[in-house]
């Protein structure tokens, strides 16, 4: 899936509006730690704008303690190039209501609240560097998959999206038991994030487990 994402990114087979409004790609990373830059690190005496009656608290039942650990993050406003705090509820229309217009690609220096200065880049830019290791030849060698089939899958995802149809990826539940399973799951989502294939009927990434159903077939 990293090879597919690299192939699609190189060809600009992505929906920039969707990934800017609904993914974490515009968030800034600290180059020194490769962790997401927290709003409290940048803005003195920062107070979160996350509302207690918003989706995080009311739909996802997040607690204040959990929010304190997660914090809010930082993007670069496209128009003025200045850092802006963003909370987990500010996506899509809520992002626009907050007058936040994140730059998808940005790297540079930023001054922290303590007066020090660090280098940052967006998660999108970090991926563009990371994915250079996953060209088709390398992916084919590592996975044993035929290069033409990797190209075909990437093309099918893009052309199906362009035709207005949904794309879903189904993977075996056993992958969730692997070491670094979270990274594996993230990789599976990447092509869907690029194309906006999340949050609509028939689209998304799903796991399945079927061994326990064998008895039902045997009973029949």
Secondary structure, DSSP 8 states (H G I E B T S, - for coil): -HHHHHHHHHTT-S-HHHHHHHSSTTSEEETTT-SB-BHHHHSTT------TTSHHHHTS---HHHHHHH--EEEEBTTT--EEEE-TT--THHHHHTT--B-SS-EEEEE-TTS-EEEEEEHHHHHHHHGGG--HHHHHHHH---HHHHHHHHHHHHHHHHTT---EEEEEGGGGGSTTHHHHHHHHHHHHHHHT-SSSTT-EEEEE--GGGHHHHHH-
